[in-house]
Amino acid sequence: KGDPKAGEQKAMMCVSCHGATGNVSVPLYPNLAGQHEEYLAHSLHAYKKGERSGGQAEVMKAYVSGLSDEDIDNLAAYYASQKP
Amino acid sequence: KGDPKAGEQKAMMCVSCHGATGNVSVPLYPNLAGQHEEYLAHSLHAYKKGERSGGQAEVMKAYVSGLSDEDIDNLAAYYASQKP
């Protein structure tokens, strides 16, 4: 299980597309707020492993490539703790 | 833009994993309620085109393969209209 406080620090790079609280203003992008931590971590690993393509997948892969497993857990914990 | 009423009919096959209102009980699966219609339609097309792998992607591809573009728009409109 991740640390939401540590995740909030790492989330600096996510906010331009996903919003500071994980609620997007661009309707083509997913809201992250209130998703379960497990699903959020799963998705980040999927991008990192190259299991997603099309859309913004290459952008996501670039962002996620520098994240450790712990960073991913922390980010997932942070966005899971936010209100939709 | 899709028709949420028509989408609700089609959603019969989605509810066992994603819940009747798009709020999941299985933490590894994504909530759909309150996502933007555009993102939901994008995701369904991504599964249909085989742009996602790993996790439940093969299951999703199988479900989505029988859906028309209109079905996808309707499903997206339905889940976008649900409350997180």
Backbone of each chain as nested JSON, in Angstrom:
{
  "chains": [
    {"id": "A", "residues": [
      {"number": 1, "name": "LYS", "atoms": {"N": [0.844, -1.207, 0.0], "CA": [0.0, 0.0, 0.0], "C": [0.879, 1.257, 0.0]}},
      {"number": 2, "name": "GLY", "atoms": {"N": [0.506, 2.225, -0.792], "CA": [1.313, 3.426, -0.934], "C": [1.037, 4.479, 0.125]}},
      {"number": 3, "name": "ASP", "atoms": {"N": [1.891, 5.496, 0.079], "CA": [1.8, 6.633, 0.996], "C": [1.239, 7.837, 0.225]}},
      {"number": 4, "name": "PRO", "atoms": {"N": [0.016, 8.235, 0.525], "CA": [-0.608, 9.316, -0.24], "C": [0.157, 10.638, -0.165]}},
      {"number": 5, "name": "LYS", "atoms": {"N": [0.798, 10.903, 0.965], "CA": [1.561, 12.159, 1.111], "C": [2.744, 12.18, 0.146]}},
      {"number": 6, "name": "ALA", "atoms": {"N": [3.464, 11.079, 0.091], "CA": [4.582, 10.977, -0.854], "C": [4.074, 11.026, -2.294]}},
      {"number": 7, "name": "GLY", "atoms": {"N": [2.917, 10.429, -2.518], "CA": [2.326, 10.447, -3.859], "C": [1.955, 11.851, -4.297]}},
      {"number": 8, "name": "GLU", "atoms": {"N": [1.492, 12.649, -3.356], "CA": [1.107, 14.019, -3.685], "C": [2.31, 14.799, -4.224]}},
      {"number": 9, "name": "GLN", "atoms": {"N": [3.479, 14.576, -3.65], "CA": [4.697, 15.234, -4.147], "C": [4.989, 14.826, -5.589]}},
      {"number": 10, "name": "LYS", "atoms": {"N": [4.924, 13.534, -5.85], "CA": [5.21, 13.004, -7.195], "C": [4.169, 13.439, -8.218]}},
      {"number": 11, "name": "ALA", "atoms": {"N": [2.981, 13.785, -7.745], "CA": [1.872, 14.08, -8.65], "C": [2.045, 15.39, -9.405]}},
      {"number": 12, "name": "MET", "atoms": {"N": [3.063, 16.174, -9.045], "CA": [3.338, 17.419, -9.764], "C": [3.311, 17.239, -11.281]}},
      {"number": 13, "name": "MET", "atoms": {"N": [3.84, 16.124, -11.751], "CA": [3.939, 15.925, -13.2], "C": [2.628, 15.43, -13.824]}},
      {"number": 14, "name": "CYS", "atoms": {"N": [1.684, 15.075, -12.989], "CA": [0.413, 14.531, -13.499], "C": [-0.661, 15.603, -13.672]}},
      {"number": 15, "name": "VAL", "atoms": {"N": [-0.505, 16.711, -12.914], "CA": [-1.626, 17.634, -12.747], "C": [-2.003, 18.391, -14.02]}},
      {"number": 16, "name": "SER", "atoms": {"N": [-1.052, 18.598, -14.932], "CA": [-1.418, 19.405, -16.099], "C": [-2.49, 18.709, -16.929]}},
      {"number": 17, "name": "CYS", "atoms": {"N": [-2.485, 17.386, -16.948], "CA": [-3.551, 16.672, -17.668], "C": [-4.644, 16.127, -16.749]}},
      {"number": 18, "name": "HIS", "atoms": {"N": [-4.262, 15.64, -15.568], "CA": [-5.24, 14.936, -14.728], "C": [-5.791, 15.785, -13.59]}},
      {"number": 19, "name": "GLY", "atoms": {"N": [-5.312, 17.034, -13.474], "CA": [-5.835, 17.912, -12.43], "C": [-5.192, 17.638, -11.081]}},
      {"number": 20, "name": "ALA", "atoms": {"N": [-5.152, 18.663, -10.236], "CA": [-4.495, 18.543, -8.928], "C": [-5.182, 17.514, -8.044]}},
      {"number": 21, "name": "THR", "atoms": {"N": [-6.472, 17.334, -8.239], "CA": [-7.201, 16.36, -7.425], "C": [-7.673, 15.16, -8.251]}},
      {"number": 22, "name": "GLY", "atoms": {"N": [-7.124, 15.03, -9.469], "CA": [-7.5, 13.879, -10.287], "C": [-8.839, 14.005, -10.964]}},
      {"number": 23, "name": "ASN", "atoms": {"N": [-9.335, 15.248, -11.046], "CA": [-10.57, 15.508, -11.786], "C": [-10.218, 16.363, -12.992]}},
      {"number": 24, "name": "VAL", "atoms": {"N": [-10.414, 15.818, -14.189], "CA": [-9.903, 16.443, -15.396], "C": [-10.832, 17.517, -15.94]}},
      {"number": 25, "name": "SER", "atoms": {"N": [-10.222, 18.447, -16.689], "CA": [-11.03, 19.412, -17.419], "C": [-11.096, 19.031, -18.9]}},
      {"number": 26, "name": "VAL", "atoms": {"N": [-10.18, 18.193, -19.338], "CA": [-10.176, 17.73, -20.732], "C": [-10.957, 16.42, -20.813]}},
      {"number": 27, "name": "PRO", "atoms": {"N": [-12.099, 16.42, -21.528], "CA": [-12.979, 15.246, -21.461], "C": [-12.411, 13.979, -22.093]}},
      {"number": 28, "name": "LEU", "atoms": {"N": [-11.305, 14.095, -22.821], "CA": [-10.71, 12.893, -23.403], "C": [-9.804, 12.168, -22.403]}},
      {"number": 29, "name": "TYR", "atoms": {"N": [-9.515, 12.787, -21.273], "CA": [-8.612, 12.188, -20.296], "C": [-9.386, 11.619, -19.115]}},
      {"number": 30, "name": "PRO", "atoms": {"N": [-8.856, 10.567, -18.492], "CA": [-9.585, 9.943, -17.376], "C": [-9.445, 10.691, -16.059]}},
      {"number": 31, "name": "ASN", "atoms": {"N": [-10.556, 10.779, -15.338], "CA": [-10.509, 11.158, -13.934], "C": [-9.796, 10.052, -13.147]}},
      {"number": 32, "name": "LEU", "atoms": {"N": [-8.978, 10.453, -12.205], "CA": [-8.275, 9.489, -11.351], "C": [-8.852, 9.472, -9.934]}},
      {"number": 33, "name": "ALA", "atoms": {"N": [-9.445, 10.574, -9.53], "CA": [-9.974, 10.712, -8.17], "C": [-10.976, 9.606, -7.872]}},
      {"number": 34, "name": "GLY", "atoms": {"N": [-10.755, 8.915, -6.768], "CA": [-11.718, 7.924, -6.322], "C": [-11.615, 6.574, -7.0]}},
      {"number": 35, "name": "GLN", "atoms": {"N": [-10.704, 6.428, -7.975], "CA": [-10.449, 5.078, -8.472], "C": [-9.76, 4.304, -7.349]}},
      {"number": 36, "name": "HIS", "atoms": {"N": [-9.934, 3.001, -7.348], "CA": [-9.256, 2.195, -6.329], "C": [-7.744, 2.203, -6.572]}},
      {"number": 37, "name": "GLU", "atoms": {"N": [-7.004, 2.21, -5.457], "CA": [-5.549, 2.208, -5.512], "C": [-5.007, 1.06, -6.387]}},
      {"number": 38, "name": "GLU", "atoms": {"N": [-5.612, -0.104, -6.261], "CA": [-5.126, -1.266, -7.017], "C": [-5.24, -1.031, -8.524]}},
      {"number": 39, "name": "TYR", "atoms": {"N": [-6.378, -0.483, -8.947], "CA": [-6.548, -0.235, -10.387], "C": [-5.58, 0.829, -10.883]}},
      {"number": 40, "name": "LEU", "atoms": {"N": [-5.402, 1.891, -10.115], "CA": [-4.482, 2.953, -10.536], "C": [-3.061, 2.402, -10.679]}},
      {"number": 41, "name": "ALA", "atoms": {"N": [-2.608, 1.603, -9.715], "CA": [-1.265, 1.022, -9.805], "C": [-1.179, 0.082, -11.007]}},
      {"number": 42, "name": "HIS", "atoms": {"N": [-2.223, -0.717, -11.203], "CA": [-2.248, -1.615, -12.365], "C": [-2.072, -0.845, -13.672]}},
      {"number": 43, "name": "SER", "atoms": {"N": [-2.8, 0.257, -13.817], "CA": [-2.749, 1.045, -15.059], "C": [-1.355, 1.618, -15.283]}},
      {"number": 44, "name": "LEU", "atoms": {"N": [-0.762, 2.15, -14.226], "CA": [0.578, 2.731, -14.376], "C": [1.584, 1.655, -14.795]}},
      {"number": 45, "name": "HIS", "atoms": {"N": [1.48, 0.483, -14.201], "CA": [2.378, -0.607, -14.609], "C": [2.117, -1.017, -16.065]}},
      {"number": 46, "name": "ALA", "atoms": {"N": [0.854, -0.987, -16.468], "CA": [0.52, -1.356, -17.856], "C": [1.174, -0.386, -18.841]}},
      {"number": 47, "name": "TYR", "atoms": {"N": [1.127, 0.906, -18.527], "CA": [1.807, 1.885, -19.392], "C": [3.308, 1.642, -19.392]}},
      {"number": 48, "name": "LYS", "atoms": {"N": [3.867, 1.405, -18.215], "CA": [5.312, 1.209, -18.096], "C": [5.778, 0.0, -18.901]}},
      {"number": 49, "name": "LYS", "atoms": {"N": [4.988, -1.063, -18.875], "CA": [5.341, -2.295, -19.597], "C": [5.035, -2.211, -21.088]}},
      {"number": 50, "name": "GLY", "atoms": {"N": [4.46, -1.087, -21.532], "CA": [4.123, -0.958, -22.951], "C": [2.889, -1.741, -23.348]}},
      {"number": 51, "name": "GLU", "atoms": {"N": [2.007, -2.011, -22.379], "CA": [0.801, -2.786, -22.692], "C": [-0.333, -1.923, -23.246]}},
      {"number": 52, "name": "ARG", "atoms": {"N": [-0.098, -0.613, -23.31], "CA": [-1.119, 0.259, -23.896], "C": [-0.495, 1.074, -25.02]}},
      {"number": 53, "name": "SER", "atoms": {"N": [-1.274, 1.255, -26.093], "CA": [-0.798, 2.079, -27.201], "C": [-1.955, 2.938, -27.697]}},
      {"number": 54, "name": "GLY", "atoms": {"N": [-1.657, 3.85, -28.621], "CA": [-2.702, 4.753, -29.102], "C": [-2.962, 5.843, -28.079]}},
      {"number": 55, "name": "GLY", "atoms": {"N": [-3.764, 6.826, -28.504], "CA": [-4.105, 7.922, -27.6], "C": [-2.849, 8.531, -27.006]}},
      {"number": 56, "name": "GLN", "atoms": {"N": [-2.865, 8.712, -25.705], "CA": [-1.734, 9.332, -25.005], "C": [-0.782, 8.291, -24.402]}},
      {"number": 57, "name": "ALA", "atoms": {"N": [-0.863, 7.043, -24.881], "CA": [-0.103, 5.969, -24.233], "C": [1.404, 6.214, -24.269]}},
      {"number": 58, "name": "GLU", "atoms": {"N": [1.917, 6.778, -25.372], "CA": [3.358, 7.025, -25.448], "C": [3.784, 8.105, -24.448]}},
      {"number": 59, "name": "VAL", "atoms": {"N": [2.924, 9.097, -24.298], "CA": [3.189, 10.151, -23.319], "C": [3.2, 9.555, -21.91]}},
      {"number": 60, "name": "MET", "atoms": {"N": [2.201, 8.749, -21.629], "CA": [2.128, 8.114, -20.312], "C": [3.352, 7.225, -20.061]}},
      {"number": 61, "name": "LYS", "atoms": {"N": [3.746, 6.481, -21.087], "CA": [4.905, 5.6, -20.924], "C": [6.156, 6.414, -20.578]}},
      {"number": 62, "name": "ALA", "atoms": {"N": [6.318, 7.55, -21.237], "CA": [7.474, 8.404, -20.972], "C": [7.452, 8.907, -19.522]}},
      {"number": 63, "name": "TYR", "atoms": {"N": [6.295, 9.346, -19.077], "CA": [6.193, 9.822, -17.695], "C": [6.493, 8.703, -16.695]}},
      {"number": 64, "name": "VAL", "atoms": {"N": [5.903, 7.544, -16.945], "CA": [5.948, 6.459, -15.961], "C": [7.299, 5.747, -15.948]}},
      {"number": 65, "name": "SER", "atoms": {"N": [8.043, 5.853, -17.044], "CA": [9.294, 5.085, -17.155], "C": [10.286, 5.415, -16.042]}},
      {"number": 66, "name": "GLY", "atoms": {"N": [10.222, 6.637, -15.509], "CA": [11.137, 7.017, -14.449], "C": [10.631, 6.713, -13.052]}},
      {"number": 67, "name": "LEU", "atoms": {"N": [9.48, 6.088, -12.941], "CA": [8.897, 5.835, -11.613], "C": [9.274, 4.441, -11.102]}},
      {"number": 68, "name": "SER", "atoms": {"N": [9.603, 4.384, -9.822], "CA": [9.837, 3.088, -9.174], "C": [8.484, 2.463, -8.801]}},
      {"number": 69, "name": "ASP", "atoms": {"N": [8.519, 1.192, -8.406], "CA": [7.291, 0.541, -7.939], "C": [6.712, 1.29, -6.742]}},
      {"number": 70, "name": "GLU", "atoms": {"N": [7.597, 1.802, -5.894], "CA": [7.138, 2.544, -4.714], "C": [6.479, 3.867, -5.132]}},
      {"number": 71, "name": "ASP", "atoms": {"N": [7.097, 4.571, -6.09], "CA": [6.477, 5.799, -6.603], "C": [5.068, 5.515, -7.121]}},
      {"number": 72, "name": "ILE", "atoms": {"N": [4.941, 4.427, -7.865], "CA": [3.635, 4.064, -8.44], "C": [2.624, 3.793, -7.332]}},
      {"number": 73, "name": "ASP", "atoms": {"N": [3.035, 3.054, -6.318], "CA": [2.128, 2.789, -5.188], "C": [1.707, 4.084, -4.495]}},
      {"number": 74, "name": "ASN", "atoms": {"N": [2.662, 4.999, -4.346], "CA": [2.353, 6.257, -3.666], "C": [1.396, 7.122, -4.486]}},
      {"number": 75, "name": "LEU", "atoms": {"N": [1.643, 7.211, -5.785], "CA": [0.742, 7.976, -6.655], "C": [-0.658, 7.38, -6.639]}},
      {"number": 76, "name": "ALA", "atoms": {"N": [-0.717, 6.066, -6.716], "CA": [-2.023, 5.389, -6.7], "C": [-2.755, 5.682, -5.394]}},
      {"number": 77, "name": "ALA", "atoms": {"N": [-2.021, 5.659, -4.289], "CA": [-2.634, 5.938, -2.988], "C": [-3.14, 7.377, -2.929]}},
      {"number": 78, "name": "TYR", "atoms": {"N": [-2.363, 8.298, -3.496], "CA": [-2.766, 9.701, -3.481], "C": [-4.066, 9.922, -4.272]}},
      {"number": 79, "name": "TYR", "atoms": {"N": [-4.104, 9.48, -5.512], "CA": [-5.299, 9.75, -6.316], "C": [-6.514, 8.959, -5.829]}},
      {"number": 80, "name": "ALA", "atoms": {"N": [-6.269, 7.77, -5.288], "CA": [-7.389, 7.001, -4.72], "C": [-8.02, 7.728, -3.533]}},
      {"number": 81, "name": "SER", "atoms": {"N": [-7.238, 8.565, -2.872], "CA": [-7.743, 9.268, -1.679], "C": [-8.483, 10.555, -2.021]}},
      {"number": 82, "name": "GLN", "atoms": {"N": [-8.463, 10.946, -3.29], "CA": [-9.11, 12.198, -3.699], "C": [-10.588, 11.989, -4.027]}},
      {"number": 83, "name": "LYS", "atoms": {"N": [-11.382, 13.027, -3.838], "CA": [-12.838, 12.958, -4.076], "C": [-13.183, 13.222, -5.545]}},
      {"number": 84, "name": "PRO", "atoms": {"N": [-14.016, 12.35, -6.144], "CA": [-14.465, 12.613, -7.524], "C": [-15.327, 13.876, -7.579]}}
    ]},
    {"id": "B", "residues": [
      {"number": 1, "name": "LYS", "atoms": {"N": [-22.688, 12.136, -30.0], "CA": [-23.078, 11.919, -28.59], "C": [-24.055, 10.747, -28.484]}},
      {"number": 2, "name": "GLY", "atoms": {"N": [-23.826, 9.923, -27.482], "CA": [-24.641, 8.726, -27.339], "C": [-25.94, 8.945, -26.598]}},
      {"number": 3, "name": "ASP", "atoms": {"N": [-26.738, 7.871, -26.593], "CA": [-28.036, 7.868, -25.917], "C": [-27.912, 7.034, -24.639]}},
      {"number": 4, "name": "PRO", "atoms": {"N": [-27.957, 7.685, -23.477], "CA": [-27.749, 6.936, -22.232], "C": [-28.776, 5.834, -21.997]}},
      {"number": 5, "name": "LYS", "atoms": {"N": [-30.013, 6.045, -22.462], "CA": [-31.065, 5.027, -22.283], "C": [-30.72, 3.757, -23.058]}},
      {"number": 6, "name": "ALA", "atoms": {"N": [-30.282, 3.942, -24.303], "CA": [-29.873, 2.792, -25.109], "C": [-28.627, 2.146, -24.512]}},
      {"number": 7, "name": "GLY", "atoms": {"N": [-27.746, 2.969, -23.978], "CA": [-26.542, 2.44, -23.351], "C": [-26.851, 1.593, -22.138]}},
      {"number": 8, "name": "GLU", "atoms": {"N": [-27.854, 2.001, -21.391], "CA": [-28.229, 1.243, -20.194], "C": [-28.634, -0.183, -20.567]}},
      {"number": 9, "name": "GLN", "atoms": {"N": [-29.33, -0.338, -21.694], "CA": [-29.711, -1.684, -22.16], "C": [-28.466, -2.519, -22.45]}},
      {"number": 10, "name": "LYS", "atoms": {"N": [-27.544, -1.936, -23.196], "CA": [-26.315, -2.64, -23.585], "C": [-25.428, -2.954, -22.393]}},
      {"number": 11, "name": "ALA", "atoms": {"N": [-25.585, -2.188, -21.31], "CA": [-24.678, -2.311, -20.165], "C": [-24.881, -3.605, -19.384]}},
      {"number": 12, "name": "MET", "atoms": {"N": [-25.904, -4.372, -19.72], "CA": [-26.138, -5.662, -19.065], "C": [-24.876, -6.507, -18.987]}},
      {"number": 13, "name": "MET", "atoms": {"N": [-24.093, -6.467, -20.029], "CA": [-22.9, -7.322, -20.064], "C": [-21.717, -6.725, -19.294]}},
      {"number": 14, "name": "CYS", "atoms": {"N": [-21.842, -5.491, -18.888], "CA": [-20.727, -4.812, -18.191], "C": [-20.834, -4.925, -16.671]}},
      {"number": 15, "name": "VAL", "atoms": {"N": [-22.079, -5.15, -16.197], "CA": [-22.337, -4.945, -14.768], "C": [-21.649, -5.95, -13.854]}},
      {"number": 16, "name": "SER", "atoms": {"N": [-21.362, -7.152, -14.347], "CA": [-20.785, -8.138, -13.423], "C": [-19.407, -7.687, -12.933]}},
      {"number": 17, "name": "CYS", "atoms": {"N": [-18.688, -6.969, -13.771], "CA": [-17.391, -6.436, -13.316], "C": [-17.453, -4.96, -12.922]}},
      {"number": 18, "name": "HIS", "atoms": {"N": [-18.212, -4.156, -13.661], "CA": [-18.15, -2.7, -13.445], "C": [-19.313, -2.155, -12.614]}},
      {"number": 19, "name": "GLY", "atoms": {"N": [-20.249, -3.034, -12.223], "CA": [-21.36, -2.585, -11.388], "C": [-22.461, -1.93, -12.218]}},
      {"number": 20, "name": "ALA", "atoms": {"N": [-23.678, -1.988, -11.708], "CA": [-24.844, -1.468, -12.436], "C": [-24.729, 0.03, -12.672]}},
      {"number": 21, "name": "THR", "atoms": {"N": [-24.061, 0.715, -11.76], "CA": [-23.913, 2.166, -11.902], "C": [-22.464, 2.556, -12.207]}},
      {"number": 22, "name": "GLY", "atoms": {"N": [-21.64, 1.572, -12.563], "CA": [-20.258, 1.897, -12.906], "C": [-19.362, 2.129, -11.712]}},
      {"number": 23, "name": "ASN", "atoms": {"N": [-19.805, 1.669, -10.538], "CA": [-18.979, 1.74, -9.33], "C": [-18.63, 0.315, -8.922]}},
      {"number": 24, "name": "VAL", "atoms": {"N": [-17.346, -0.016, -8.985], "CA": [-16.921, -1.406, -8.846], "C": [-16.782, -1.821, -7.386]}},
      {"number": 25, "name": "SER", "atoms": {"N": [-16.919, -3.131, -7.168], "CA": [-16.614, -3.696, -5.858], "C": [-15.241, -4.369, -5.873]}},
      {"number": 26, "name": "VAL", "atoms": {"N": [-14.748, -4.683, -7.067], "CA": [-13.43, -5.31, -7.204], "C": [-12.39, -4.208, -7.41]}},
      {"number": 27, "name": "PRO", "atoms": {"N": [-11.465, -4.034, -6.455], "CA": [-10.578, -2.86, -6.526], "C": [-9.578, -2.866, -7.672]}},
      {"number": 28, "name": "LEU", "atoms": {"N": [-9.468, -3.989, -8.369], "CA": [-8.559, -4.014, -9.517], "C": [-9.224, -3.477, -10.787]}},
      {"number": 29, "name": "TYR", "atoms": {"N": [-10.524, -3.268, -10.742], "CA": [-11.247, -2.818, -11.937], "C": [-11.589, -1.338, -11.834]}},
      {"number": 30, "name": "PRO", "atoms": {"N": [-11.668, -0.66, -12.971], "CA": [-11.949, 0.782, -12.926], "C": [-13.428, 1.118, -12.739]}},
      {"number": 31, "name": "ASN", "atoms": {"N": [-13.654, 2.133, -11.913], "CA": [-14.962, 2.775, -11.874], "C": [-15.197, 3.485, -13.205]}},
      {"number": 32, "name": "LEU", "atoms": {"N": [-16.415, 3.407, -13.689], "CA": [-16.766, 4.097, -14.939], "C": [-17.657, 5.309, -14.675]}},
      {"number": 33, "name": "ALA", "atoms": {"N": [-18.36, 5.275, -13.56], "CA": [-19.317, 6.341, -13.226], "C": [-18.624, 7.694, -13.194]}},
      {"number": 34, "name": "GLY", "atoms": {"N": [-19.168, 8.631, -13.919], "CA": [-18.67, 9.994, -13.863], "C": [-17.431, 10.271, -14.704]}},
      {"number": 35, "name": "GLN", "atoms": {"N": [-16.906, 9.241, -15.376], "CA": [-15.865, 9.545, -16.361], "C": [-16.522, 10.306, -17.509]}},
      {"number": 36, "name": "HIS", "atoms": {"N": [-15.746, 11.107, -18.206], "CA": [-16.309, 11.825, -19.343], "C": [-16.638, 10.848, -20.479]}},
      {"number": 37, "name": "GLU", "atoms": {"N": [-17.729, 11.15, -21.169], "CA": [-18.178, 10.315, -22.284], "C": [-17.064, 10.099, -23.315]}},
      {"number": 38, "name": "GLU", "atoms": {"N": [-16.315, 11.158, -23.604], "CA": [-15.255, 11.066, -24.613], "C": [-14.185, 10.053, -24.2]}},
      {"number": 39, "name": "TYR", "atoms": {"N": [-13.789, 10.092, -22.926], "CA": [-12.756, 9.149, -22.482], "C": [-13.275, 7.713, -22.5]}},
      {"number": 40, "name": "LEU", "atoms": {"N": [-14.506, 7.515, -22.064], "CA": [-15.066, 6.159, -22.051], "C": [-15.122, 5.59, -23.47]}},
      {"number": 41, "name": "ALA", "atoms": {"N": [-15.571, 6.399, -24.419], "CA": [-15.631, 5.93, -25.819], "C": [-14.217, 5.649, -26.336]}},
      {"number": 42, "name": "HIS", "atoms": {"N": [-13.281, 6.53, -26.013], "CA": [-11.886, 6.315, -26.417], "C": [-11.365, 4.971, -25.917]}},
      {"number": 43, "name": "SER", "atoms": {"N": [-11.624, 4.662, -24.642], "CA": [-11.12, 3.42, -24.048], "C": [-11.716, 2.195, -24.731]}},
      {"number": 44, "name": "LEU", "atoms": {"N": [-13.013, 2.245, -24.984], "CA": [-13.657, 1.091, -25.624], "C": [-13.085, 0.868, -27.024]}},
      {"number": 45, "name": "HIS", "atoms": {"N": [-12.865, 1.956, -27.754], "CA": [-12.243, 1.805, -29.083], "C": [-10.818, 1.262, -28.96]}},
      {"number": 46, "name": "ALA", "atoms": {"N": [-10.093, 1.691, -27.926], "CA": [-8.72, 1.201, -27.733], "C": [-8.717, -0.313, -27.519]}},
      {"number": 47, "name": "TYR", "atoms": {"N": [-9.651, -0.81, -26.705], "CA": [-9.744, -2.267, -26.507], "C": [-10.109, -2.949, -27.825]}},
      {"number": 48, "name": "LYS", "atoms": {"N": [-11.068, -2.377, -28.537], "CA": [-11.535, -2.988, -29.79], "C": [-10.408, -3.08, -30.813]}},
      {"number": 49, "name": "LYS", "atoms": {"N": [-9.57, -2.038, -30.864], "CA": [-8.46, -2.014, -31.827], "C": [-7.256, -2.822, -31.365]}},
      {"number": 50, "name": "GLY", "atoms": {"N": [-7.346, -3.407, -30.177], "CA": [-6.216, -4.182, -29.662], "C": [-5.069, -3.324, -29.157]}},
      {"number": 51, "name": "GLU", "atoms": {"N": [-5.365, -2.089, -28.775], "CA": [-4.31, -1.196, -28.279], "C": [-3.982, -1.409, -26.808]}},
      {"number": 52, "name": "ARG", "atoms": {"N": [-4.72, -2.3, -26.153], "CA": [-4.412, -2.603, -24.751], "C": [-4.198, -4.102, -24.589]}},
      {"number": 53, "name": "SER", "atoms": {"N": [-3.225, -4.449, -23.758], "CA": [-2.969, -5.861, -23.468], "C": [-2.681, -6.013, -21.989]}},
      {"number": 54, "name": "GLY", "atoms": {"N": [-2.579, -7.249, -21.541], "CA": [-2.357, -7.484, -20.11], "C": [-3.647, -7.295, -19.335]}},
      {"number": 55, "name": "GLY", "atoms": {"N": [-3.608, -7.672, -18.051], "CA": [-4.794, -7.526, -17.204], "C": [-6.0, -8.176, -17.862]}},
      {"number": 56, "name": "GLN", "atoms": {"N": [-7.098, -7.451, -17.897], "CA": [-8.341, -7.972, -18.467], "C": [-8.543, -7.531, -19.916]}},
      {"number": 57, "name": "ALA", "atoms": {"N": [-7.468, -7.107, -20.579], "CA": [-7.631, -6.524, -21.916], "C": [-8.234, -7.503, -22.921]}},
      {"number": 58, "name": "GLU", "atoms": {"N": [-7.857, -8.793, -22.83], "CA": [-8.416, -9.768, -23.784], "C": [-9.91, -9.972, -23.543]}},
      {"number": 59, "name": "VAL", "atoms": {"N": [-10.288, -9.941, -22.275], "CA": [-11.709, -10.06, -21.926], "C": [-12.469, -8.855, -22.472]}},
      {"number": 60, "name": "MET", "atoms": {"N": [-11.908, -7.679, -22.252], "CA": [-12.553, -6.456, -22.752], "C": [-12.657, -6.475, -24.273]}},
      {"number": 61, "name": "LYS", "atoms": {"N": [-11.602, -6.927, -24.929], "CA": [-11.624, -6.977, -26.4], "C": [-12.741, -7.894, -26.889]}},
      {"number": 62, "name": "ALA", "atoms": {"N": [-12.892, -9.022, -26.209], "CA": [-13.95, -9.966, -26.601], "C": [-15.333, -9.329, -26.446]}},
      {"number": 63, "name": "TYR", "atoms": {"N": [-15.542, -8.647, -25.333], "CA": [-16.837, -7.991, -25.12], "C": [-17.081, -6.907, -26.163]}},
      {"number": 64, "name": "VAL", "atoms": {"N": [-16.064, -6.1, -26.404], "CA": [-16.244, -4.908, -27.231], "C": [-16.307, -5.239, -28.722]}},
      {"number": 65, "name": "SER", "atoms": {"N": [-15.76, -6.393, -29.092], "CA": [-15.67, -6.724, -30.524], "C": [-17.038, -6.752, -31.2]}},
      {"number": 66, "name": "GLY", "atoms": {"N": [-18.087, -7.049, -30.446], "CA": [-19.421, -7.1, -31.041], "C": [-20.164, -5.777, -31.006]}},
      {"number": 67, "name": "LEU", "atoms": {"N": [-19.525, -4.738, -30.535], "CA": [-20.208, -3.447, -30.405], "C": [-19.965, -2.551, -31.622]}},
      {"number": 68, "name": "SER", "atoms": {"N": [-21.026, -1.903, -32.074], "CA": [-20.897, -0.894, -33.139], "C": [-20.393, 0.416, -32.528]}},
      {"number": 69, "name": "ASP", "atoms": {"N": [-20.008, 1.341, -33.404], "CA": [-19.609, 2.67, -32.92], "C": [-20.751, 3.322, -32.135]}},
      {"number": 70, "name": "GLU", "atoms": {"N": [-21.975, 3.093, -32.615], "CA": [-23.14, 3.668, -31.928], "C": [-23.319, 3.037, -30.546]}},
      {"number": 71, "name": "ASP", "atoms": {"N": [-23.163, 1.714, -30.451], "CA": [-23.241, 1.046, -29.146], "C": [-22.227, 1.652, -28.18]}},
      {"number": 72, "name": "ILE", "atoms": {"N": [-21.019, 1.855, -28.685], "CA": [-19.948, 2.412, -27.843], "C": [-20.327, 3.807, -27.356]}},
      {"number": 73, "name": "ASP", "atoms": {"N": [-20.839, 4.635, -28.263], "CA": [-21.267, 5.986, -27.863], "C": [-22.371, 5.926, -26.806]}},
      {"number": 74, "name": "ASN", "atoms": {"N": [-23.292, 4.98, -26.979], "CA": [-24.408, 4.878, -26.036], "C": [-23.935, 4.411, -24.656]}},
      {"number": 75, "name": "LEU", "atoms": {"N": [-23.056, 3.409, -24.645], "CA": [-22.509, 2.935, -23.368], "C": [-21.733, 4.044, -22.666]}},
      {"number": 76, "name": "ALA", "atoms": {"N": [-20.946, 4.769, -23.437], "CA": [-20.156, 5.862, -22.864], "C": [-21.082, 6.917, -22.265]}},
      {"number": 77, "name": "ALA", "atoms": {"N": [-22.165, 7.233, -22.972], "CA": [-23.121, 8.231, -22.475], "C": [-23.792, 7.736, -21.196]}},
      {"number": 78, "name": "TYR", "atoms": {"N": [-24.099, 6.441, -21.155], "CA": [-24.755, 5.89, -19.952], "C": [-23.847, 5.993, -18.731]}},
      {"number": 79, "name": "TYR", "atoms": {"N": [-22.629, 5.48, -18.837], "CA": [-21.761, 5.478, -17.649], "C": [-21.298, 6.892, -17.275]}},
      {"number": 80, "name": "ALA", "atoms": {"N": [-21.159, 7.755, -18.264], "CA": [-20.801, 9.15, -17.948], "C": [-21.91, 9.833, -17.142]}},
      {"number": 81, "name": "SER", "atoms": {"N": [-23.129, 9.357, -17.309], "CA": [-24.272, 9.99, -16.622], "C": [-24.469, 9.466, -15.198]}},
      {"number": 82, "name": "GLN", "atoms": {"N": [-23.712, 8.444, -14.816], "CA": [-23.868, 7.848, -13.485], "C": [-23.012, 8.565, -12.441]}},
      {"number": 83, "name": "LYS", "atoms": {"N": [-23.469, 8.535, -11.206], "CA": [-22.774, 9.232, -10.106], "C": [-21.664, 8.362, -9.5]}},
      {"number": 84, "name": "PRO", "atoms": {"N": [-20.446, 8.92, -9.337], "CA": [-19.384, 8.167, -8.65], "C": [-19.769, 7.914, -7.187]}}
    ]}
  ]
}
